Amino acid sequence: MTIFDLLIWCGAALTLAGLSGIFWCIWTVQRARRARLDEAAFRVRMQRVVTVNMAALVASVLGLMAVVIGIMLGS
């Protein structure tokens, strides 16, 4: 296994972790909407979701970048 293979697999794992975070955000927002919370409680819950969503998006982008770089340099 070369360093490029390792970069591809680590990037894929990071991308999957980011995607799971995005799916968690979708699931959490759906639960909050079904709970019919008042506006203040809904905003508090959404602040945490936005933070996790941004981190998950960054993780997904970095993972995909690592995969592309590993493929480009490895071939």
The 8 nearest C-alpha neighbors of each residue, nearest first, counted from 0:
[[1, 4, 2, 5, 3, 6, 8, 7],
 [0, 2, 4, 3, 5, 73, 6, 7],
 [1, 3, 5, 4, 6, 0, 69, 73],
 [2, 4, 69, 6, 1, 5, 73, 7],
 [5, 3, 7, 1, 6, 2, 0, 8],
 [4, 6, 2, 8, 3, 7, 9, 1],
 [7, 5, 3, 9, 4, 69, 8, 10],
 [8, 6, 66, 4, 10, 69, 5, 9],
 [9, 7, 11, 5, 10, 6, 12, 4],
 [10, 8, 12, 6, 11, 7, 5, 13],
 [11, 9, 62, 65, 13, 7, 66, 8],
 [10, 12, 8, 14, 9, 13, 62, 7],
 [11, 13, 9, 15, 14, 10, 16, 8],
 [14, 12, 62, 16, 10, 11, 15, 58],
 [13, 15, 59, 62, 11, 17, 12, 16],
 [16, 14, 18, 12, 17, 13, 19, 11],
 [15, 17, 13, 19, 14, 18, 12, 20],
 [18, 16, 55, 59, 58, 20, 14, 15],
 [19, 17, 21, 15, 20, 16, 14, 22],
 [18, 20, 22, 16, 21, 17, 15, 23],
 [21, 19, 23, 17, 55, 18, 22, 24],
 [20, 22, 18, 24, 23, 19, 52, 55],
 [21, 23, 19, 25, 24, 20, 26, 18],
 [24, 22, 20, 26, 21, 25, 27, 19],
 [25, 23, 21, 27, 22, 26, 48, 28],
 [26, 24, 22, 28, 23, 27, 29, 21],
 [25, 27, 23, 29, 24, 28, 22, 30],
 [28, 26, 24, 30, 29, 25, 23, 31],
 [29, 27, 31, 25, 30, 26, 24, 32],
 [28, 30, 32, 26, 27, 31, 33, 25],
 [31, 29, 27, 33, 28, 32, 34, 26],
 [32, 30, 28, 34, 29, 33, 27, 35],
 [33, 31, 29, 35, 34, 30, 28, 36],
 [32, 34, 30, 35, 31, 29, 36, 28],
 [33, 35, 31, 32, 36, 30, 29, 37],
 [36, 34, 33, 32, 37, 31, 41, 30],
 [37, 35, 34, 41, 40, 38, 31, 32],
 [36, 38, 40, 39, 41, 35, 42, 34],
 [37, 39, 41, 40, 42, 36, 43, 35],
 [38, 40, 42, 41, 37, 43, 36, 44],
 [41, 39, 43, 42, 38, 37, 36, 44],
 [40, 42, 38, 44, 39, 43, 36, 37],
 [43, 41, 45, 39, 44, 40, 38, 46],
 [44, 42, 40, 46, 45, 41, 39, 47],
 [43, 45, 41, 42, 46, 47, 40, 48],
 [44, 46, 48, 42, 47, 43, 49, 41],
 [47, 45, 49, 43, 48, 44, 42, 50],
 [46, 48, 50, 45, 49, 44, 51, 43],
 [47, 49, 45, 51, 50, 46, 24, 52],
 [50, 48, 52, 46, 47, 51, 45, 53],
 [49, 51, 47, 53, 52, 48, 54, 46],
 [52, 50, 54, 48, 53, 49, 55, 47],
 [51, 53, 49, 55, 50, 54, 21, 48],
 [54, 52, 56, 50, 55, 51, 49, 57],
 [53, 55, 51, 57, 52, 56, 58, 50],
 [56, 54, 17, 58, 52, 20, 53, 57],
 [55, 57, 53, 59, 58, 54, 17, 52],
 [56, 58, 54, 60, 55, 59, 61, 53],
 [59, 57, 17, 55, 61, 56, 60, 62],
 [60, 58, 14, 17, 62, 56, 57, 61],
 [59, 61, 63, 57, 62, 58, 64, 56],
 [60, 62, 64, 58, 63, 59, 57, 65],
 [63, 61, 10, 14, 13, 65, 59, 64],
 [62, 64, 66, 60, 65, 61, 10, 59],
 [63, 65, 61, 67, 62, 66, 68, 60],
 [64, 66, 10, 62, 68, 63, 67, 69],
 [65, 67, 7, 63, 10, 69, 64, 68],
 [68, 66, 70, 64, 69, 65, 71, 63],
 [69, 67, 71, 65, 70, 66, 72, 64],
 [68, 70, 3, 66, 7, 72, 67, 6],
 [71, 69, 67, 73, 68, 72, 66, 74],
 [72, 70, 68, 69, 73, 74, 67, 66],
 [71, 73, 69, 70, 74, 68, 3, 67],
 [74, 72, 70, 3, 71, 69, 4, 68],
 [73, 72, 71, 70, 69, 3, 68, 4]]
